[in-house]
Amino acid sequence: MLLPALLLFTLLIIGPALAGMYFSVTNYVGYGDYSFVGLANYLVLFTDPRILSAYGFTIGFSVVTVLLVNAIALFLAVLLNSRIKFKTALRGIFFIPMVVSGIVIAYVFNYIFSTSIPAVFGGSSILANEDWAWVAVVVVTAWQAIPSALIIYLAGLLAIPEEVYEASSLDGATPWRQFTAITLPLVAGYVVINTVLGFKNFLNAYDIIVGLTNGGPGTATSSVAMTIFTGFTSGDYAYQMANAVVFFVITVLISIAQLRIINRRGVTL
C-alpha cells in the first residue's frame, strides 16, 4: 500500500531535490549546455549583498511576525473564551482571513496601502518607502496567520478545567493574576507549537510579498523564496539552486533546534 506513495514521493520530491543539488555545482542557466564549476556558486553566495539582504529580511520578518501573531492570537483567544456576547459570531468573523487566498489578500491590501490610506491621511504609500515597506508585509502576513494560531490557542484554553479559575477567584485572584499564573503556564505548550509552525511558514513567505510589494522598493522586501524563484527565470538557475540548497540546510537546522525545544518541554505535535 505504501509503494505508490513512496514512488510518487521519490519522483516528485527526492528526484528533483537531488537534480537541483547536482545543478548547483554547475553553471547551468536553465537550458542548453553547462559545465561543472564546483563550489563556485556557494562561495559567491556568502559575499552577494542581494542574497545576504534577502536572508536578513526573511529572518527578521519571520521573528517579528511570529511575535506579533502569537501575542494577538493569544489575546483574542482569551477574549473569545470568556463570557462575552456574540462569541460564536465573532469566532466566525476572525476565521475569515484563513480561508482567503494569500495573493488575493495581498492585492486588496496593496490597494488600501497605495490608495485609500494616503487619500485619508495624506503622504505617500508606505509600500514605496524602503524603511517601512516591511511593516506592511508583517501586518498583512499576520492578519492572515492569526486565525490558525487562534484555533490552537482556543483548543488549549478549552482544555483548562473551569474549576481552576473558580478556585483562584475564591482566593481573590484578579483576571491578570489568573492569566499570568494559570492561563499562560498551561498554554505554554501551545505557544511553542504556534511558534514552530509560524516560523516555518514565514521563512517560506512568497505570495503575499509578491502581491504586496513584489520585493520592492528595490529589494527591500525580497524574501529568500522570492529571490530563488525569480532567479530561476532570469538565467541564474544554478546559482539560485545553490541558494536553495543553503536555505534548505538552514531551515533543517532551525527545525532541529525547534524540535529539541519541544522535546525538552514535553510537547506533542
Salt bridges, closest charged atoms under 4 A:
none
